[in-house]
Amino acid sequence: RLMIVTAALLLSSVTVAFAQADKATTTAPATPAATAAAPSLGTLDLGFRGTSTSGDAARYQRYQDLRNGANINFDFAKTTATQAWAFTGSNVGYDDQRLTAEFANSKFTVSGFFDGVPTNYGMDGMTKTPWVESSKGVWTLDTAARQQVENKTAVGVLCAPGLAATATCTGLTAPTVLTYPSIFRGLARDFDISTQRNTIGFGLTYGVAPDVDLDVAFKSTSKSGNQPFGMGFAFNEAYELPISLDNRTNDFTVGMQWGSNNGMIRLAYDRSQFKQHIASVTFDNAVRRTDYNDGQPVDMTGNGPWDPSGYSNGNTAAVGRFAMPPSNTLDVYSATAMSKLPAHSSVNASVAFSTTKQNDALIAWTINPVIANAATYAYYPGLASLPRSSAQAQMDGLNAVLNFNSRPAPWVALTMRYRYADRTDRMPEFISDSTVRFDSVPEQGIVAPALYEGESHSSERQTFSAEATFNPIPFTALRLGFVDDDYAHTSRAFNSISDRTIKASFDTMGNQYVSFRAMVERSRRTGAGFEEEAITGAGGQEQSRMFDDADRTRDRRTLLVTISPTQMIDITGSYAFGEDQYDEPEHYFGLLNNKNTSGTVGVTVTPSQTIAFGVNAGQDKFNSFQRSRTANPYSGVPGAYESWTDPNRDWTVTNDEKVTNVDAFFDVTMKKTDLKFAYIYSDSDNAFIHGGPRIVALQNNSILTPGDTKPCTTGLTSCYEALPNVTSTWSRFTADLRQDFSARIGLGLTYWYEKLDVSDYATINLPGTDTPRIDYLGTLTTGYGVRPYKGNTFFARVFVKF
């Protein structure tokens, strides 16, 4: 976060320098980059590498493939008076390889690339599952084990509803239950979880006439493998499966543009098509082999062969089903134009019309045969069929932007921008008199008349901004700006949200010893057209608000200072502050305050042309405060105690995190030798501090309001357990040596070391081991989590120049 803030401040100083060339810094590639200048044709980089890891190997190789083996990289290019070509490759032959090729002459440019990106979740026994994918999207469990669980002779999911008393958690039995294994623990097999995204693309630009170019581009991205995915049959019965991925996105662009010294025009058409090859997923229930059925007939009270509380007590379906992200298309028609104007001014504009469509077949309300039958349909007629067979979803968009830039005098510059974005939901209304909860219980129908309605998600946004830059003295800039942002939308508590922002900054770079930038910004957000039903209709408190749909005031302040006491020493310091303050009393529940601060100081020393070293240290602090209430809906009984309005049911949580960062480097660059060292250290401590009257009641098992009941089970003096801090320490050390023995041959040695120490209450191991526990309270998971690791990678390489 600090690097982003600092980079933004440095880039924004371009108005002061006028001719400064900025360069973006990216993260290090998977393979160390060559440091010597490339010869006429390029360099072939051959070698081998070895990697060893202890702990969570998947997290060390999160988006990389660092397997042992050959290391192949190359970078070739040639330019003549009539043509140019380039061919590069990195980490060739591995899951994160990248290949690029380009050829250009006076008439056309053609390019192509292939890029692979793995995402590793778990490997080497760190993730496992008892489910077996019998066919694409169909996950099954051992039948005999499921029957034992249903017969209550074995434990399927600890503390899940509907189990035997010894496997059901209460305040008194939970410590004992923790020692029980699920029957599925022994049936689980190691299952490496990773996804692979491969992208191949081609591009062509052709000069059809003087100042007129035609460009065509195509990109195809496939995604395969597995990823952790959660689902469940009841509130206290959560599962995580390594679901399979099999989809592809094809992107196509064609455009034509005309350009001259005074302006340009471009017309383009873009199409993106996402194709899903696994439409839906079905999965076995770990606590039932058969669908719950007590044999009772359906009646007007809502009873039937199902359990009306099945979604909470586990008396539910044997098999569940959910839909995967559907196939869809996006078409965009756009036009862009730019023109120079008198008085050192210019104007540019762009307009784009888009339409997104999705018409996949809809899955049925439920595949539970206890519900999906004629007897049920008589009382829940909407379940007999869907309102329509396919989605018929369509979203149309209109986007436009207009920019005006002017420097009417050497000491002043003006910038104005207007942006418009409209999203119109064209999907027909989806209305039914019935629905099904958790594949367990039919609802509404003629038993409790109400309608299940889909929601429209249309929106319109208009943003106007203006900024004036004044240069009262050379190399100094004073900026004053204003932003007016109006956002209207459906399906939210406020019909519209407006942000008014004022900002100012001051930069100076004219002094050879000191340069700095200071910036202040204040934004006020207000909502209009509040509809309480949007909150209370879903069971929320009247004074609840969502953080992005609420009145608030935002403040930001930033300071960046660079001191250069001598030519070989630079000292840099920065400070950033931001706070979101939400209005009360209307906004009483939800996020009420969010405050972030960041500070850093760094020293860079360059004692000679061959040596440079430096160190940076910083600290980020994040603090948020929110309030909630633990309560039941109104009972409707006159004179009865109502927890809904009881302030003694309120509780708060403060999220307080502190992150300390240190990085250092040491570089030696000589004629034939390059030696580089780098070290990065990061330490995080994240606390969850609970408070409020409800926490006091839980700590003392006390009644704070007459008519209320004790919050804890009889026999307990306290049932409150604080969440422990989430702490982590991450460090990375790299060393890179390159020695050129001749103009054509060089040797490189590189070493990477990473270490993560982490304590996270959400990551559970078997007691006294580093083995993930998949059968913790109320869950059957893959064991995926944040775990410590140590990783080492060594490269030995030979550089051959051509």
N, C-alpha and C positions, 0 to 999 in steps of 0.2 A: 504494500500500500504506500509506503514511504517513497519507494522508487518511482511510483506512478505520479505522486504529488510533485516530487522534485523535477521529474522529466517535464511535466506540464508547465511548471514555472519557468524552466529554462527555455522551452520551446516558445513560450509566450513572449519572450524578450526579443523576438525577431523584429518587432516594430522599432525597437531602440537601435538595433544594429543595422537595419535596413538591408544589408547584403550578407547577413550571416547564413551559412549553410548548416542546417541541422541534420544530424544523423541519429536514427533510432537504434537503440540497443536491444538486441534480442537475447533469449536464453541460449545457453551453450548447446550445440548440436550433440547428438548421441555419440559422434566420433570426433575426437579433437581435430580442430582445423589446422591446416598447415600455416606456418607463420612466415615463410619466405615468399618473396615475390614470384609470381608464376612466370615461367619462361614463355617462349613464343607459342608452343603448342599446349603446354600444361604439364601436369604432374600425375603420375600413377603412384598411389599410396597403398602398399601391400604389407601385410603383417599378420599377427595373430593376437588374440586376447584371451584372457582367462578371468572368470568371475567366481567368487565364492561368497556365500551369504549364510548368515545364521539368523534365525527368527523369520520374520515376514518377508520372504523373498519377493512376493508380488508387489509389495509397497515400494521396495527398492527399485524394481523395474516397472513402475507404474505405467508409464507410457513409452517404455523402451524394450528392446530385445537385446540383452547382454549375455546371451549364451556363449559358452566357450567355442572357439573356432577361429576360422580365418577372418581377417579384417581387410575389406577391400573398399577403397575410395579412389575416385579419380576426378580430374577437372581439366578438360581440354577445350581449347578455343583457338580460333584463328580468324583474323580479319585482313582482307585484301581491299584493293581499290574498288572492287565490284561486288563483293559479297562477304558475309561473315557467318560463322557457325560456332556453336558451343555444345558440349556434351559433358554432363556431370553426373556423378553417382556417389552416394554415401551409404555406408553400412549395407553394401550389396549382398543380397541373399538372405537377409533377415526380415523379421516382421515389420521393422521400422525403417526399411530401406526407402530411398528416394532417388529417382532417376529423372533427369531433365534433358531435353534436346531442343535446339533452336537453329534455324537457318533463315538468313535474310539476304535479299539483294535489293536492287533499286525498285522492283515492282511489288514484291510481296515478302511477308514474314510468316513462317510456319513454325509452330512449337508444339511440344508434347511433353507430358510428364506422367510419372507413376509415383504414388505416395502411399505408404502403409503406416498405420498408427494402431498399435495394440493398446488395450486397456486391461491390465492385470488386476484381478480382484483377489484371487487366492490360488496358491500352488503349493506343491510339496506337502500335502496333507493338512494344509491350513483351512481348507474348506471341504465339506463332504455333504452327502444327502442320502436319505433312505428312499427317496422317490426315484423311479426309473422311467425314462421317457420311452414308452412302448412304440410310439410313432410321433411324428412332428406335432408338438403341442399337446400331447396326451401323456400325463404324468400319473403313474400308478404306485401304490404301496402294497406291501406283502399282505395278501388276503387273510392268511391265518392270524397274523399279528393284529390286524384290524378287528377281527372277530373276537379275539381275546380281550381287547380293549373295550369293545362294546359290551361284552359279557361281564366287565368289571373284574376280570381275573388278571389283568395286566395294566400297567400304567402307559398310556399313550402320550399325553401332554400334561406335564406337571401343572397342577393348579387350574387346569382347564375345567369349565363347567360340565356337569353331567358325569363326572368320574366317581370312583369309589371314595369313601370318606377319607381313607388314608392318603389319597392323592389330591385332595381338595385343600387348598391353602386357606387357613385362617390365621389370626394373629398368634395362636398357640401352637399350631402344627407346622407352620412354614419352615422353621429350622430343621425339623425332622424330614419333611418332604424333600428338602434340598439334597438329602443323601440318596434319594431314590433315583434310579436310572429309568429312562423311558425304554420301552421294549424296542423302539426304533433306533436307539443309539447303537446297539450291536448290529443292526442291519444296515447302517449307513456305510457307504463306501467313499473313499477319497475321490473328490471330483474337482479338478482344476477348473477354475472359473476365469475366463478371459473373453474379451471380444476383439475382433479384428475389423478395422475399417480400411478398405483399399479403395483408392481413387485413381482413375486414369482419365487424362484429359488431352484435348487437342485444340489448337487455335490457329487461325489463318487470317492474316490481314493483307488485302490486295488493293493496290492503287489502281482503280478503274479509270481515273482521269486525273489531270493536275488538280491538286488540293482536295480530291475526293477519294475516300478510302471505304472499302467494304470489309467488315470483319465478321468472322464466324467462329464460335467456340462451342465445344461440347465437353461435358464432364460427367462421368458415371462413378457413383460411390456405392459400394456394397458393404453391408455390415453383417457379420456372422459371429458365431460363438455363443457364449452364455453370459448372463448377468444376474445378480441377485434380484429377486422380485418378491414383494410381500403381498399376501392375501389372507383371507380367513373366513370362518363360518360363524363366528360369534365374537362378541366384544372381547372376551378373555381367551381367545383361541386364535393365535396368529401364526402363520406359516411363512417360510421363505424358501422359494425354489430357485434353482439355477436355470431359469427359463431360456429357451433357445431363441436366437435372433436370426432372421433370414429376410432381409429387405434390401432394396436398391433404390437409389435416387438418381435420376438422369436430368441434367441441366443443359439446356441449349440456349444459345444467344446468337442473334444475327443483328447487325447494325450497319448503318451507313452514315458517314459524317463528312461534312465539308468544312474546311478551315482556311483562314487567311490571317494576315497580320492584324486585321481589325475585328475578327470574330469567328464564330464557328456554330454549326448546327449539326445535331446528331439525332437520328431516328433509330429506334431499336425495338426488338421483340425478344422477350425472354420466356422460356417455358421450363418449369420444374415439375417432374413427375416422380412421386414416391409410390413404390410398389411393395406391398406387404405380402409375403408368401406364407405367413402363419396368421390366419384370420382370427383365431381364438384359441384359448388354452383351457383344457379341462384338467382337474386334479382331484385325487382321492382325499377324503376326509380321514384324518389320523385317529379320530375318536369314534367313528361309526363306519361299519362295513355296509349296513343297510340303511335306507332312508327311514327316519323316524315316522312311525305310524301306529297310533293307539287304537285305530279301528272305529273311532267315533264318526258319526255322520256330520256333514256340514250343516250349520244352522245359522239363524239370523243374528246370533250373538258374536259371531266371528270364530266360534269353535269349529273344530273339524278333526280329521285324523292327524293334523299337525299340532304342535305345541305352540300356543300363542306367544310364549316367551322363548321360543326356540333360538332366536338370535342372541339371547343372553345366557341361556342355561345349557346350550350345546345339543338340545334335542332337534337336530336339523338334518340336512341332506347328506347323503353319502358321497356325492360328487359335486364339485362346484365348477363354474365356468366364468370366464371373463374375456372381454374383447381386447385384442391387441390394437395398437395405433393403425387406423385404416389407410388404405391406399387413397391418394388424393393428387390433385394437379393444381398448379399455380401458373397463370398466364399474365404477363405484364407487357403493356404497350406504353412506350415512353418517348418523350421528345425533350431534348436539351438544347439550349441556345445561349450564346455569350456574345456580347458586343462591347467594344471600347467606345467611350463617350468623351466629349471635350472635358477640359479641366482635370485631366488625370483621373478620370472616372471610368468605371465599367459596371455593367449589369449582366447578370446571368440568371437563367430561370430553367426549371425542369418541371415537367408534369408527367405523371404516370397513372395509368388506369390498370387495376389488377382484378382478377377474379379467381377465387379458390373454390374448387368443387370436390365433393366427396360423396360417393353414391354406393358405398359398399352395402351388402346385405346386413340387416340388423339381426342380432341373435335373439332368440326367444326370451320371454320374461324369466323363465326358469327351465331347467332340465330335470327338476325334482318331480317324479311321476305322482307323488302324493298330492301335489298341487295341480300339476298339468293334467287335468282330467275333466270330463263333462260335469261331474257332480260339483266340482269347485266353480266351474264357469257359470253355473246357474246363479250363484251368489256374487261372483266376481266376473261379470261378462267381459270386461276389458282384457282379461287374461287369455281369452280364447284365441285372439289374434292380435298382432301388433297394429297400430294405427296405419302403418304402411310397411312395405317389405324392405325398403332400402332407405338410406339416410336422407337423400335428396338435399344434402347440405350445400350451401353456397354462400360465400362471403365476397362482396364486391368492395373494392377500395379505390380511392382517389387520393393521390398524394401530389403536392405541388410545393415548390420552394422558389422564392425570388430573393436574390441577393443584390445589393447595391454597395459599391465601394468607391470612395472618392478621396482625393488629396488636393483640395482646392488651393491650399497654400503649403509651403514647406513645413510649417509648424503645426499643422492640424490634419487629421485623417478621420473620415466618417465611414462607419459600416452599419448597414441596416439589413435585416433579414426578416422575411415573412414565410412561415411554414404552415401548410394546411394538410390535414390527414383525416380522411373519412372512411369508416368501415361500416358497411350496411349488411346486416344479416338477412339473407334471402331465403333461409330454410323455412319451409312450411311449418305451421304450428304442430307440435307433437303433444296430443292430449289423450289421456286415457282415464277411465273411471276406476282403474285398479292398478296395483303394482305389487311387487314381491320384495321382501327385505331378506337379504343374506341367503337367498334360495331356501328360506325356512318358513316364512309366514306371508300369506296373502293379506293385503290391506286395502281399505277403502271399499270399493264396490257398492252394492246396495246395503251392505251391513253398516258402513259408516260413510255415507255419500260425501265425496270430495273428488277433486280432479287432480291428476298428476299432469303437470304441464312443463314442457321444456321452456327454457329461458332464452330470450334474444340477447345477443351480445354486440349490439351496434355501438359505435362511438364516433365522435367528431372532435378534432383537436385543432386549435389555431394558436400559433405562437408568433409574437412579434418581438424583435429585439433590436436595440440600437446602441451603438457604442461610439464614443468620440475619444480620439487620442490626441493629446496636445504635447508638443515638444518645445517647452519654453527655453531650454538650453540644450546644446548638443549632447547626444547620447543619454537623454533623459526623457521619460514618457510618463504622462499622467493620463489614466484612462477612467472614463466615467461611463457607466452602462445601465441599461434598463431592460427588463424582460417582462412581457405580459403573456401568460400562458393560460389558455382556457380549454378545459377538457370536459366534454359532455358525454355521458355514457348511460347505458341501461343496466338493469340487474344489480345495481349497487344502492347503498343507503342514500347517498347524495346523487341527484340527477346530474350535477355538474360540479367541477372543482376548478378554482381559479388560483393561479400563483402570480404574485407580483414581486419582482426581484429588483433590487438596486445593488449596484456593486461599483467599487472604485479600487484602483491600484496605482502604485507609483514605482517606477523602475529607474535605476541609474546604473550606467556602465562606463561613465566617462572618467572615473578616477582609477589610476593604475593600481592603487592599493586596496580599494574597497568598492564593491558593487553589491546592490541589494534590491530586493523587491518586496513590497508590502501590499496586501490585498485584503479588503473587507467586503462582505456580501451579506445581505439580509433578504430573506424571502418570507412572504406571508401567504399562507394558503387558506382559503375560505371555501366552504361548500354551500350549495344552494339547492332548494327543492328536496329537503330531507324527507324520506319515507321510512317511518319507524317499522312498518310491516316487513321491510327487507331484512331487518335484524330479528324482530320478535317472531316472525313467521317460521324461522329456522330454529327457534328455541333460545334465542339470545336475550340477554338483559337489555332493557330499554336504553341504558346509558353505555352500551358497548359500542365501540368503533373499531374499524380496521385501520391499521397504521397508514395505508395508502389512500384512505377514503375518509379523511378527518381534517378538521381545522388544526393548523399547526403554524409555528414560527420557526424558521431555520436560520441559524447564524453560522458564518464561516469566516475565519481569519487565518491568514498565512503570512509568514515572513521567511525570506531566504537571504542570507548574507554570505559573501565570499570575501575573505581578507587575504591579500598577497603581500606579506611584509618584505619578501625578496622574490626574485625571479624563480627560485627553485622551491618555494613553499607556498602552498595554497591551503587555507583553512576555511572550511565551509560549515555553516550552521543553518538549520531550518526548524521552523515551528509551525504546526498547523492545528487548528481547533475547529470543531464542528459540533453543533448541538441542534436537536429537534425537540421542541417543547410543545406538547399537545394541550389543547384547551380543556379546562374543567369549569363548571361541574357537569356540563352535558356529556363530555367524554370522561366518564368515571372509570370504566373498565377497558382493559386493553393496554397497549403500549402508551405510556404517558411521557416518557423522556428517554432520549438517546443522546449520549455525549461521547465524542471521540477526540483524543488529543494525540499528537505525534511530534516528537522532537528528535533531532539528530545532530551530530557534530562529526566532522571528518578532517583528516590531515593527509595531504599528498606531498611527497618530497621527491624532487628530481635533482639529485646532486650532480649528475652528469648526463650526457646524452645516452649512456649505456645502462644506467641504473635508475629505477623508479620504484618507490614503495609508498604504501599508505594504509590507513586504517579508518574505518567509519564505525560509529556506535550510535544506536538510537533506541528509543522506547516508544511503543504505541500503547495507549490505554483506551479501552472500550467499556462503556457503562450504560446500561439500560434499566429502566424501571417500569413494571407493569402490575396491574391489579386485576384480580379475578374474584369470583364468588362461587363457593360450592353450595348448590341449592337445588331443590326440586321445584317443578312447576306448581302453580297455585292448586290447592286441593279442592277448592270450591265449597268447603265445609265452613259455615258461619262460625266465627269465634275460634277456629282452629289455628294452631301455630303455623306460620308460613315462613319457611326458610328463604323463599324467593326474595323477600324484602328485609331480611335480617342482616344488618351490617356486621354482626359478630360472625357471620359466615365468610367474611372477606379475608383474602390472603394475598400477599404480594411476593414478588420475586425480583431481586436485583441480580442482573448478569454483569459481573465485574471481571474483566480480563486485562492482563498486562503482558505485553510481548516485548522482550528485549532482543535486539539484533546487533551483531558485531560481524564485520567482514574486513579482511586484510589481504593485501597482495604484495608481492615482491617480484620484480621483473629485471632480468639482466639480458640485454640485447647487444651482442657483438657481431663482428663481421660474419662469422661462420657458426656462431653458437647462440641459441636462444634458450633461456631458462626462466620458467615462470612458476610461481607458487601462489595459491589462493586458498583462503580459509573463510568459511561462513559458519556463523553460530546463531541459533535462534532458540529462545526459551519462552514458553508460554505457560501462564497460570490462569485458568478460567474458573471462577467461583460462581455458584448459584446460591444466593442468600435469600432464604424465605422468611417472611415475617407476616404480621397482621394477627387479628384476634383468632382466626381459625387455626393458625399454627400453634398459638398458645393453648387452645382447647385440646389439640391433638397431643401436645407435649404433656399436659396434665390430665388428660381424659376427663375434662370438666365440661359443665354446662354453663354457658355464658348468658343465655337468654331463656327465661322461663318458657316451658313448653317444648324446648328442643330436647334432643336426646344426646347421650354421651357418644362421642365420635369413635371410640375404640371398643373392642370386644370386652365383654365382662372378664375381669381377672387381670386386665392390663392397666398399668399406671400411665403408660404412654404408648402411642402407636405412630409416633413421628420419627422418621429417620432422614437426616439431612443428606442431600446429594453431596458426595465428595467432590473436591475440585478436580477438574480435568487438566492434567499437566503434561507437558511434552518438552523435550530438549532435542533439537536436531542440529547436527553439525556435518559439514562437508569439507574435505581437504582434497586439493588437486595439485599435482606436480607434473610439469610438462618440460621435457628436454628435447631439443632438436640440434643435431650436429651435422653440418654439411661438410663432407669430405672432399668434394669436388664441385664443379659447376653443375653436375648432373646427378650425383648420388648423395643422399642424406639419410641419417638414422634418427628415429624418434622413439622416445620412451615416455609413457604417460601412466600415471597412477591416480585412481579415484578411490576415495574412502568416504563412506556415509554411515552415520549412526543416528538412530532414533530411539529415544527412551520415552515412553508414553504410559500414562495411567488414565484409563477411560472406563468409567463405571458401566458403559454400554457394551463393552467388550468382555465376554465371560469365558474363562478357561475352566477346565476340570481342576478341582482343588489340588494345589501343590504342583501343577504341571503347566507347560506352555501349550497344551493341547486344547483347541477350541471346544467349548461345550455347546452342543447343538440343541440340548433339551432342557433349557432353563425355564423359569416360571412362565407358564402360559404360552410357550412357543416351541416350535420346531424350526430351527434355522439352518443355514449353511455354515454357520460359524464365522462368517465374514465380519471383520471388525478392524480396528486400528491397533496394531500390535508392534512391539519393538523389533528392530532389526539392526544388523551390521552388514554392510556390503563393501566388497573390495573388487575393483576391476583394474587389470593391468594390460597395457597395450605395448607391443613392440612392433615398430613399423619401419619400412624402408621406403624412401622417396626416390623416385626415378623421374628426372626431368627430360622432356623431349623438345 
